[in-house]
Amino acid sequence: MQKKISPTPASLVSLHAWSQQTAVQSGAFYRQQCVAPNLFSSWLGSEDIGFIQYHVKRSSLTLLVHSSIPLGYYAGMCIAAPEKNLPYINQVSAGWQAFLGLSLCLQLLSLGLIFYWSRRRWSNHPISRTLQVHTGPQWAGWGAVATSINTEFRRIDKFASGAPGARVIVTETWVIKVTTYHVHVAQQTDAHLTVTESRQHQMSPDSGTPTQTLTLRVASINQAVNPFDIRLMSTEYSELREKLHAPIRSAANVVIHQTISDRFLDTFRAQADLNQPYLLPSEMEVELCIGCMQVPAGAKLIRLCCEEGYDSGSECRQCFCRPMWCLSCLGRWFSSRQDQDRPETWLASSVPCPTCRSKFCILDVCLVR
């Protein structure tokens, strides 16, 4: 279901104040999420080197810090309100005594829970148990699953989005959501993603422009994996879709607003499918795309527009480069060279080849077969 959320301030002044207040609150929450990891970085280690081990320790540390807030509040009141005699427990009211007792119990409980999690090399931690359900012939134990995730997280071709308390990471094998206290993991081959909700925000505190956020439900055919929700901006949807192996389903009445560049890229791919394919010679090997270094180069530029009867006044020239770019990177290059204020002229335009600078149009883009 699509919902529209729009602030309704009484004036432009109050609208600006609302934007500033929201930005300040977001920044304060972000700093709160990062203070503890920064202070204990030597114990936590590097997220890039040991992603799972880092978040096992970080979530435990976060629980310990958050559980100490009531006790810290009591200690702060001892200094801020000396007239209450809070340091002398036998002289304070029953309410303060109960508050102190509950604060101490909460602190001791969190310490005991973290000690239990750390036993057997953190095998009792909820994140470790989450990885345990993915063990099988390919991974003998949760440690092997953690090694696979650590290895793929270090690669530059992963998809990553979101704030520290709600990060979304998609690698070649895994779909991961990082929260304050937990890490949700689903294997790509077992996962089904469905867009369940879209929300249109009339103004973003960061950019001041309308934005749309999408909520996707990640479910797995593995019954031991609990479903979880991920959220991202609609402008990141196409990048996520390219990283996933399976298609994303959309619930009824969910509208996804793509950018002009994304819509053009879909049209660019559709036209390339209609163009004459390029048959790769048997002695030629296809290398990785030099733009993204993720997929094989799948596009070749051949001057075909003259054969279609569009040669009159055409600036297109024959390109003699071997296949070096994938279709997505070539389409992004094409759209980036256009007049962004006149999208109606994009399809009829020509741009220089990113390698040899020979002009080509959308009719000259051939898929490698």
C-alpha atoms as one frame of an Amber mdcrd trajectory, in Angstrom:
protein
   0.000   0.000   0.000   1.357   3.400  -0.917   1.206   6.081   1.717   1.970
   9.756   1.458   3.614  11.415   4.423   3.947  15.165   4.247   4.760  17.654
   6.986   2.147  20.413   7.220   3.866  23.388   8.891   2.017  26.644   9.221
   4.610  28.624   7.291   7.893  28.347   5.437   9.694  29.274   8.635   8.201
  26.389  10.567   8.912  24.083   7.627  12.574  25.044   7.740  12.620  24.579
  11.513  11.068  21.128  11.152  13.754  20.171   8.627  16.546  21.374  10.897
  15.089  19.620  13.935  14.745  16.318  12.051  18.294  16.563  10.762  19.621
  17.267  14.254  17.722  14.298  15.700  18.986  12.015  12.935  22.536  13.182
  13.509  22.241  12.658  17.261  20.995   9.103  16.755  23.822   8.421  14.305
  26.426   9.657  16.795  24.902   7.523  19.548  25.273   4.440  17.341  28.953
   5.219  16.618  30.336   6.377  19.994  30.769   2.936  21.579  32.441   1.302
  18.518  34.849   4.229  18.217  35.855   4.073  21.887  36.439   0.295  21.841
  37.756  -0.046  18.291  40.917  -1.873  19.417  38.814  -4.645  21.028  36.191
  -4.809  18.309  38.672  -5.135  15.473  38.020  -4.191  11.858  34.648  -4.701
  10.220  36.322  -5.048   6.820  38.529  -7.906   8.004  36.122  -9.816  10.260
  32.566  -8.648   9.579  30.750 -11.262  11.675  33.225 -11.204  14.579  33.042
  -7.418  14.631  29.245  -7.340  14.900  29.158 -10.130  17.482  31.314  -7.987
  19.762  29.654  -4.709  18.748  26.135  -5.927  19.541  27.327  -7.240  22.925
  29.046  -3.952  23.705  25.952  -2.005  22.619  23.770  -4.058  24.966  26.184
  -3.422  27.840  26.292   0.331  27.181  22.520   0.668  26.803  21.830  -1.357
  29.959  24.099   0.992  31.921  22.080   4.094  30.997  19.687   3.887  34.022
  22.627   3.433  36.402  24.453   6.290  34.721  21.357   8.441  35.072  21.280
   7.757  38.813  24.986   8.620  39.124  24.393  11.825  37.165  21.520  12.826
  39.440  23.810  12.362  42.446  25.938  15.181  41.054  23.218  17.332  39.479
  20.816  17.231  42.470  22.892  17.020  45.676  19.894  18.153  47.756  18.241
  14.753  47.135  21.063  12.939  49.007  21.036  10.178  46.390  24.526   8.874
  47.346  23.059   7.882  50.741  20.749   5.033  49.782  19.160   4.714  53.229
  18.064   8.386  53.108  16.367   8.469  49.684  12.725   7.753  48.931  11.404
   4.291  48.155  10.987   5.252  44.511  14.671   6.092  44.085  15.678   2.935
  45.964  13.560   0.827  43.622  15.017   2.631  40.596  18.575   1.972  41.782
  17.791  -1.671  42.506  16.290  -2.218  39.068  19.230  -0.428  37.436  21.717
  -2.684  39.204  19.715  -5.790  38.289  19.582  -4.721  34.654  23.337  -4.136
  34.594  24.118  -7.488  36.231  21.692  -9.291  33.938  23.331  -7.846  30.821
  26.786  -8.783  32.137  25.648 -12.336  32.794  24.024 -12.589  29.375  27.145
 -11.321  27.582  29.291 -13.756  29.580  27.008 -16.608  28.464  27.214 -15.440
  24.835  31.014 -15.385  24.942  31.318 -19.023  26.043  32.657 -21.510  23.476
  34.116 -18.708  21.358  30.834 -16.807  21.068  28.902 -19.856  19.849  25.972
 -18.921  22.115  25.562 -15.456  20.639  22.293 -14.847  18.675  24.282 -13.946
  15.553  26.190 -17.226  15.756  22.928 -19.124  16.133  21.540 -17.282  13.110
  24.487 -18.492  11.031  24.141 -22.021  12.398  20.888 -22.582  10.473  22.783
 -22.085   7.193  25.222 -24.945   7.815  25.158 -27.898   5.450  27.337 -29.704
   2.911  28.864 -26.418   1.761  29.556 -25.000   5.229  30.384 -27.401   8.073
  29.660 -24.971  10.919  28.700 -21.405  11.724  32.391 -20.462  11.558  32.527
 -21.523   7.899  29.410 -19.437   7.170  31.044 -16.472   8.924  34.195 -16.914
   6.821  32.109 -16.879   3.626  30.333 -13.667   4.680  33.618 -12.042   5.773
  35.227 -12.847   2.430  32.361 -11.504   0.332  31.993  -8.372   2.476  35.575
  -7.400   1.659  34.773  -7.306  -2.055  34.043  -3.970  -3.669  31.114  -5.258
  -5.749  28.707  -5.606  -2.797  25.567  -3.517  -2.395  25.498  -1.518   0.850
  22.977   1.060   2.001  21.386   2.505   5.127  22.305   4.052   8.472  24.409
   2.167  11.084  21.324   0.879  12.919  19.566  -0.406   9.791  22.166  -1.279
   7.167  21.395  -3.446   4.152  24.218  -5.424   2.544  23.889  -7.751  -0.436
  26.848  -9.853  -1.555  27.149 -12.576  -4.163  25.675 -15.202  -1.801  24.035
 -13.384   1.112  21.358 -10.824   1.928  22.243  -9.158   5.245  20.520  -6.659
   7.506  22.531  -5.128  10.351  20.560  -3.727  13.294  21.571  -2.361  16.670
  21.501  -5.734  18.452  21.398  -8.331  15.689  22.443  -9.333  12.177  19.817
 -10.987   9.957  21.144 -13.251   7.218  19.477 -15.019   4.292  21.086 -16.995
   1.495  20.375 -15.548  -1.952  19.490 -18.886  -3.520  16.847 -19.481  -0.833
  15.510 -15.932  -0.513  12.380 -14.375  -1.975  12.100 -10.582  -1.868   8.791
  -8.752  -2.086   8.201  -5.000  -2.104   5.469  -4.669   0.521   5.253  -0.896
   0.979   6.320   2.400  -0.529   6.231   5.736   1.231   6.431   9.081  -0.499
   8.063  11.850   1.548   7.397  15.336   0.269  10.702  16.621   1.639  13.922
  14.961   2.687  15.801  16.660   5.574  19.093  15.896   3.813  18.412  16.966
   0.235  15.242  19.057   0.518  13.689  17.159  -2.402  10.877  14.566  -2.522
  12.016  11.030  -1.806  10.475   7.577  -1.746  11.399   4.760   0.636  10.668
   1.111  -0.110  10.101  -1.712   2.347  11.065  -5.179   1.135  10.223  -8.440
   2.891  13.036 -11.023   2.780  11.702 -14.551   3.235  13.583 -17.823   2.850
  12.509 -21.305   1.828  14.624 -22.440   4.781  12.015 -22.612   7.548  14.688
 -22.010  10.208  15.412 -18.521   8.816  13.098 -15.856  10.223  11.764 -13.337
   7.665  12.955  -9.745   8.028  12.298  -6.363   6.416  14.810  -4.104   4.720
  14.312  -0.463   3.739  16.031   1.583   1.070  15.508   4.578  -1.174  13.765
   4.049  -4.492  16.835   5.510  -6.239  18.824   2.495  -4.963  16.263  -0.062
  -6.126  17.785  -0.674  -9.563  21.254  -1.231  -8.066  19.817  -3.749  -5.590
  17.920  -5.518  -8.373  21.111  -5.941 -10.383  22.905  -7.540  -7.439  20.160
 -10.064  -6.692  19.964 -13.335  -8.615  16.193 -13.739  -8.262  13.562 -11.223
  -9.399  11.848  -8.989  -6.842   8.084  -9.278  -6.575   5.853  -6.307  -5.824
   2.687  -6.335  -3.776  -0.496  -4.954  -5.258  -0.822  -1.157  -5.434   2.880
  -0.588  -4.703   4.294   2.042  -7.064   8.061   2.426  -7.392   9.191   5.808
  -8.685  12.367   5.346 -10.707  14.664   8.168 -11.725  14.829   9.333 -15.330
  18.209   7.622 -15.698  16.795   4.313 -14.451  13.855   4.484 -16.855  16.194
   5.352 -19.712  18.441   2.416 -18.811  15.467   0.049 -19.121  14.690   1.500
 -22.551  18.372   1.274 -23.509  18.416  -2.441 -22.657  15.170  -3.069 -24.521
  16.500  -1.386 -27.693  19.786  -3.315 -27.469  17.777  -6.554 -27.402  16.104
  -5.514 -30.658  19.373  -4.577 -32.384  21.421  -7.033 -34.392  23.611  -9.130
 -32.045  27.389  -9.325 -32.353  28.685 -12.873 -32.827  31.921 -13.197 -30.886
  34.757 -14.791 -32.872  35.902 -18.118 -31.474  39.471 -16.895 -30.932  38.360
 -13.823 -28.925  37.909 -14.053 -25.144  35.506 -11.809 -23.276  37.023 -10.000
 -20.315  35.346  -8.269 -17.399  33.703  -4.905 -18.012  36.298  -2.192 -17.423
  33.606   0.052 -15.950  32.317  -2.076 -13.064  34.749  -5.058 -13.098  31.834
  -7.256 -11.995  30.324  -8.869 -15.094  31.729  -9.857 -18.505  31.734  -7.215
 -21.215  28.491  -7.850 -23.061  28.134  -4.959 -25.535  29.822  -4.092 -28.825
  29.418  -0.903 -30.871  28.720  -1.488 -34.570  27.465   1.262 -36.869  23.988
   0.029 -37.768  21.993   3.262 -37.890  22.899   3.761 -41.560  21.337   0.384
 -42.394  18.122   1.435 -40.669  17.776   4.490 -42.894  18.859   7.065 -40.299
  22.184   7.970 -41.905  21.098  11.415 -43.077  23.243  13.881 -41.164  24.358
  11.173 -38.713  27.475  11.803 -36.657  27.951   8.104 -35.898  31.237   6.464
 -36.878  32.393   2.876 -36.875  33.958   1.804 -33.563  36.778  -0.760 -33.826
  37.096  -1.447 -30.090  36.681  -5.010 -28.880  33.867  -5.647 -26.348  35.034
  -3.857 -23.184  31.833  -2.657 -21.483  28.711  -4.287 -20.095  25.328  -3.026
 -21.247  24.510  -1.328 -17.911  27.759   0.655 -17.775  27.444   1.642 -21.431
  23.866   2.809 -20.817  24.918   4.862 -17.796  27.703   6.414 -19.846  25.200
   7.264 -22.598  22.762   8.947 -20.199  25.527  10.840 -18.361  26.543  12.561
 -21.607  23.026  13.899 -22.241  21.394  17.219 -21.464  19.716  16.419 -18.146
  17.122  19.152 -18.699  15.962  17.671 -22.016  15.359  13.932 -21.524  13.080
  13.839 -24.579  16.205  14.158 -26.791  18.172  11.289 -25.248  17.003   8.484
 -27.541  17.862  10.429 -30.696  21.279  11.604 -29.459  24.736  10.257 -30.132
  27.682  10.180 -27.750  31.383   9.320 -28.078  32.577   5.805 -27.322  34.069
   5.839 -23.793  37.230   4.189 -25.168  37.978   5.499 -28.679  35.587   8.512
 -28.800  33.862   7.437 -32.005  30.276   8.715 -32.008  27.476   6.135 -31.670
  23.723   6.142 -31.067  21.361   3.723 -29.363  20.826   1.802 -32.646  24.546
   0.918 -32.744  24.606  -0.970 -29.432  24.805  -4.745 -30.000  24.700  -7.529
 -27.457  27.570 -10.026 -27.544  26.477 -13.554 -28.370
